[in-house]
Amino acid sequence: MAEQHAGQVTEQIAGQVTEQIAGQGAGQGAGQGAGQGAGQIIGQITGQGAEDRTARPRPVAVSIGRRPEPVHDVAVYAFEGMAPFELGVVVEVFGLARPELGGLLAAPWYGLKVCADRPGTALDAVGGFALTARHGLDDLAAADTVIVPGVRSAFAGVVSPGLVEALRTAHERGARIVSICSGAFALAAAGLLDGKEATTHWRYAELLQQRYPRVRVNPDVLYVDNGDVLTSAGSAAGIDLCLHLIRRDHGAKVANSVARRFVVAPHRDGGQAQFIEAAVRPVEEDEDGIARSMQWALGHLADPLTVSVLARAARMSDRSYLRHFTARNGTSPMRWVVTQRIAASLALLESPEGSVEEIAAAVGFESAATFRHHFGRVMRTSPTAYRRSFGRGVA
């Protein structure tokens, strides 16, 4: 009788677990792609499902009787005196279960570990609270992607020797190393930025260059992608870099879905300036010539677009338009146009229809060669390689 009862209980629990897992995998919806013009060219390109912040923080697909699927391990460094925003960004992007992605994933999703020099020890954070990391630097050194969201004091030059050693170990074994804000100082201390272009928060850029002269510091961009080593500017630029990582790993549709849940713009070019004098905001018709011209351009990406054409749409002179556009957006009009065309091309490349030449023409590039050049600058890969990685039904 005891064995029969135990068998019944086992079957009941297995059934409940199976139903729960099946329910978690069912949520998938559709949302709107980034940008008015991209929406007109590529239609609905993002997905979104039900919010589930109580779901398991390690989104491993599980089925009864089968081994868990592998995940891409992400480790983020926590330290005494840290500002919580950058850490929170990493946890939000890589630590949430995302059942809404459903069948969009062609590669394993992420498993997140928060790591510290002394796991289990309370770490005081800015704002009057403390957090405790369960994992140590051995786990950080073993991760597939390592993210350093800052250091305790960039101005004082305080970088944990244990962190430096763990970063070197991780890099030597092929891990992807990422910094946000002052975290670039830790990567530089480990020698991972020698001879490379890198960025940090504009407040620290001059200091980073002085302290580590072998690093080519660019204070004017949101993030820099060197392949296996990536750096970003401060605060919100960390969101852009994290979404860029998802775009690299899973494609534009998945990145756009995550951005939609995050309630942020799906893509900002890493070359965009850190500091802009005034943010673009929705405006009423005829209230603002710059915004009006941008809205118009998004609907005419396939047309020949020049500064003169955009200036006419804004009812401004070329010189005035160029000056006001750059001051307002932190980038030039034509660089902005190129970025929008690249963004519009991503979902087209993910579809099996159309050659690279046809897609280049559809989003406004004069030739496939020009398209490949700009695509490589923005996405750090070729259109063909991107399609091979993220295309649906593409051999």
N, C-alpha and C positions, 0 to 999 in steps of 0.2 A: 504493500500500500504506500509506503514512504517513497519507493522508487517511482511508482505511478504518479503520485502527487508531484514529485520533483520534476518529472517529465512534463506534466501539464503546465507547471509554473514556467519551465524553460521555454516551452512553445509559446506561452502567452507573452512573455517578455520579448522573445524574438519577433513575434508579430507586431508588438507595439513599437519596437525599435525600427523594424522595416517600414512601417507606416509613417513614422516620424521622419525618417530619412527621405522617403519618397515625397513627403509633403514639402520638405525643405527644398528639394530640387525642382519643384513645380513652378515656382514663381518666375515669370519672365514676361516683360512687356516691351513696349516700344516707346521711344521718345523722339524728340526732334534734334537734328544735327546742329552743329555749331555754325552760326552765321546765316544771315538771310540769303546771301548769294549761294553759299554752299548748299543750303536747303533747297533752293530752286534747281540746282544742278544735280544733286544726288539724293534728294528726298529724305525720308526718315532713316537715320543711320545709327541711332543710339538705342540702348535698351535700359529698362528700369523695372524693378519689381518691388515687392513689398519690403518695407523697412523691417529689420530684425536685428536690433542691437543687442538682444539677449542671446543670440546664436553663439555657438562655440567660436572662440577667437582664432582657432586654427582650422580653416575651412578645408578639411581633408574629405574627399569623397569616399564613403564607406558603404559596403554592402555586406550582408550577412554571409559568412563563409568565405569571404575574399579578403586579401590583404589590402590595407589602405593604399591609395594611389600616392605617388611621391609628390612632394611640394617643393617649391623654391623657398629655401630658408632665408629670411631677412632678419638681421640682427641690428638693433639700434642701441646706441650707447647712452646711458643715463649717468649723471654725475651730481655731486653736491653743488648746490647753488644754481642749478640750471633754470633757465626760463622755460616754462612748460609748452609754449606754443609750438616750437619746431618738433619736439617730441610728440606732441598731440597730433600734428600733421601726419607723421610717419605711422603712428598707431591707427589713425583714421583710415589712411589709404591702404595699408598692408595688413592691418590686424582685424578688420571686420570680415565676417562671413558675408558672401555676396551671392545668395541663391538666385538673385535676379539675372545673373549672367548666363545661367542655364547652359545651353549648348554653344555659347559663343566662344568658350575657351578651347583653344587648340593645344595649350601647354599647361602644365601644373600651375595652380594658383599659389599664393604665398602663405607661408607659416611664419609668424613673427615672434621673436624673442627680445625682450628688453634686458640688456646686459649692463653690468656695473663692475667696478674693480672689486668690490666686496659684496657679493650677492647676499640678500637677506638683511642688509643693513639699511635702516631708514635714511633717505637722502632728502635733506631740506631743499625745497624749490622756491623760486621767487613767487611771492604771493601768500606766504605763511602756511604752506602745507608741506607734507612729506610724502614720498613714494618709496616703494621697496621693489627692487629688481630681483627676480628669482634666478637669473642666470648670470654666469661669470664671463670672464674674458676668453676662456677656452671655447665657450659656445660662440662667442663673437668671431673668434679666429676660424671657426669651422663653418661659418655661414656662407651661402652663395652670394648674398649681397650684404655689405656692411655699411651702415649709415651713421655718420657722426654729426649730430645736430647742433654741435657747439662745443666750446671748451669753457672751463670755469672762468678764466680771465685772459682774454687775448692780449690786453695791454700789459699784464704782468708776466706774460709768457709762460703760464702754468699749463702744461700738458702732461697727462699721466704717462709715466714711463711704461707702465703695463699696457696702456692703450696703444702706444707707439709700437711696441713689440707685437701685439696682437694684429695690428694693421699690416705690418710687414709680413707676418706669417700668412694672413688671409690672402694678401696680394700674391705672394709667392706660389700659393696653391691654386691661383686662378680666380679668386673671388672678385666681384665687382665692388669697388670702394667709392663711397659717395659722401660728400659733406654738404651741410647746409650752414649758412651764415659763418660764424667763427670756427666751425668745424674744420675749415680749410687749414687752420694752423696745425691741427693734429696730423693731417695728411702731409703737410709740408715738413713737419718734424720727423715724420717717418721716411722722408725722401721720395714720396710717391708723386710729388709735383715737380720734381727737378726736370727742367727742360720743357715743361708743359705749360700751356696757357691755363689759367685758373681764375676764379673770381671768388669774392666774398662780399659781405656787407660793405657798402661804400664807405662806412665809417672806419673800417679796418684795412682798406685796400692799401693805403700808403704804408701802414705798419707792416703788413704781410710782405710787401715788396722789399722794405728795408731789412727785415729780419731774415728773409729767405730770398736772396738776390738771384738764385738760379731758377726761381719761378717767374713766369711771364704773367704778371697780374693784370687782368683786364677789369677795371672797376665799372665799366659801362654796360654790362650785359646781365641778364637774369640768371643764366647758367651756361656752363661749358661742358661739353660732352667729348671726352677723350677716349671713348670706348670702354676701357676697363676702369677708368678713374673719372668721376664727374664731380663738379663743384657748383654750388649755387650761391646767389646773393642771400640776403637775410629775409627772415619772416616769410611773407607770402610767396617769394620766389621758390621756397622749398616745395610749395604745392605744385608749382609749374614743373619742377624737376621730377617730383614723384610721379606726376601724370606722364611725363616724358618717358620715364622708365617703364610704365605700364604700356605706353604706346610702342616702345621698342620690343617688349616681350610678347604683347598680345594683340597689337594692332589698334587702329583708330576707333573702331566701333566699341571695343571694350573700354578704352581710355575715355571716350565720350560718355559712356554709361556711368563710369565712376565719377567723372566730373559733374554730371547731372545730379547725382546723389549728393555730391559735395557742394552743389549750388555755386559752381565757379565756371569761368570760361573754359571750354574744353582744351584750348591750345593757345599759348602765347610763345612766340618765337624766342628761343634762348638769347638771340642777339638783340632783343629789345632793351632799351635803356632801363636802368634801375629806377631812376628818378624822373618823373614827368610832372610838368607844372600844373596840369589839370587833367583829371580823368575824363574819358569820353562818357557821356551819359545820354539816355534817350531824350530827344528834344522834340518840340512841336515843329510842324512844317514851317519853314522859313525863319525859324528862330536862330539857327546856327548853320552857317554855310559849310563848315568843315564836316560836321556830323551828317548833314544832308548829302554831301558829296560821297561820303563813305557808304551810306545806305544805298545810294544810286550805284556805286561801283560794285557792291555785292550782288546786285542784280544784273550786272553786265560784265562779269569776269571773263567771258569768252570774247568780248570785244577788245579792240586795241585801246589800251589805257595808257595815257601819259600824264605828266604833271599838268600840261595845258588842258587836257580833256577834263581832268578832275577839278582844276581851277574854274573852268567854265561852269561845271555843275554846281560849284560853290558860289558862283558869281563874284569871283575875286581875281586879282591879277596873279600871274604865275609866281612872282617873287613873294608876294604877300601870302599866298596859299602855302608855299613851301615852308616859309618861316613859321606860320601859325600851326600848320599840321605837325611839324616836327616838335614844336614846343608843347603841343597838346598831347601827342601820342608817344613821344620818346623814340620815334623812328621816322624814317623818310616815307613819303607817300608811295614810292615805287617798291620799297622793301616791304611795306605793309601789303601792297597788292600781290606781290610774289608769295607772301606767307598765306594769304587767303586762297590763292590758286592752288598751292600745295595742299592746304587743308581740304579743299574741294576735291582734289584728286584721290585722296586716300580711300574713300568708300568705292570709288570707281575701280581702283586697283584691286580692292577686295572682292569685286564682282568678276565673274569669268568673261563678261562681255567687253569687247573693245580692246584693241591693241594699245601699246604704250603711245604710239604715234597719234592714235585717235583720241586718247585721253588727254594728251598734251594739248591738242587743238581744242578739245571741249572745254578746257579750263583757261584757255587764253594764251598759251605759250606759242611762240612763233615756230618752234621746231621741237622735235623730240630731244635733240641735243641740248637745247636750252633748258628744257624741262628736266632732263637728267642732271644737269649741272646744279640747278637750284634745288632740286629734290635732295641731292647728295649733301648740299650745304646745310639744309634745314633738318633732314631726317637721318643723316649719317649712314645712309645706305642708298642703294639704287632702286628705281621703281620696280625693276624686274625682281630684285631680291625681296623687296617688300611684298610684292604680289605672291611670290613663292611661299613666303612665311605666313601670310595672313589671308590669301585669296580663298574664297569659297568655291570648291569644285575646280580649282586651277591645278593642272598637273605640274 
